[in-house]
Amino acid sequence: MTEIIDLLMSLSQEIKDMKARIDLLRQSRAERLKDTWLDNQDVMQALHISKRTLQTFRSNGTIPYSKIKGKFYYKVADIEQLLQDNYYNHNFKNHGNK
């Protein structure tokens, strides 16, 4: 009986270790993705915007970009920041402003 309990404890610890490794892999993948560059098409699809809107975002400085031989590229981290900066939660009540 003790052997079964020991085995279960060992398996439980191995599962915890595997979960921790999976979490680390996910985090490192997310960090690597932030350094990834997207082109116009990717950004338009991700944000559900038109080519003209994306051009406006570039022109007015809403979104940073890089341009190589007429093709525009955007960092995933900058897209995330744009979304975060414009995040609005209508369920949040600001009690300081009545």
N, C-alpha and C positions, 0 to 999 in steps of 0.2 A: 504494500500500500504506500509506503514511504517512497518507493521508487517511482510510482506513478505521480505522486505529488511533486517530487523533485523534477520529473520530466515535464510536467505541466508548468512549473515555475520557470524552467529553462526555456521552454517554448514561448512562454509569455514574454520573457526578457528578450528573446530573439525577435519577436514580433515588434516590440517597442523599439529595438535597435533599427529594424528595417523601416519602421515609420519615420524615425528620426533621419535616416539617410535619405528617404524619399523627400522629406520636407527640405532638406539641404539641397538636394538636386533641383527641386522646384524653385527654390529661392535663387540659386545660382543661374538657372535658366532664365528666370525673370530679369535678373540683373543684366545678363548678356543681351537679352532682347531689347532692353532700354538703349543700348548702344547701337542697335540695328538702324539702318537707314531705309526709308520707304520712298517710293517715287510718287508722282502726282496721282496716278490711278489708285494706288494703295490707300493714300490719304483720303481721296474723294470717296472711296468705298467705305472706309472706316468711319468717316464723319458724316456720310450721306449728304455730301455737298456737291455743288457743280464746279466745273473747272473755273468759271468766272468768280465764284465765291472764294475758291482757293487762291486765285490771283489777287483778289482784294485782301485776303489775309496776309499775303506776302507783302503787298504794297503798303498796307498800313501798319506793318510790323507786328501783327497779331501772332504770327508764327515764324520762327526762324527757319532758314533754309540754306541749302548749298546749291550752287548752279555749276554744272559741268557740261560744256558744249551744248548749251541750250536746254539741258534736262535738269529738272529740279528734284532735290532730295531733302527729306525731312527726318529728323531723329524721332524715334518712338517716344523717348523721354520728353521731348518737346510737345508732342501730341498729347501725351498724358497730362503734362503740366497745363496745357490749354484747357483741357477738360476739367481738371481740378480747379483751376482759377475761375471757371465759370459754373462751378457746381452750386446748385441751389436746392435746398431741402425745404419744401413747403411745410413739412411737418414740424420743423424746428421753430420754436417760438422764442424770439428774442425778448426776454422780459425787461431788459434795460430800456428798450424803446417802446413806450406805451402810447 
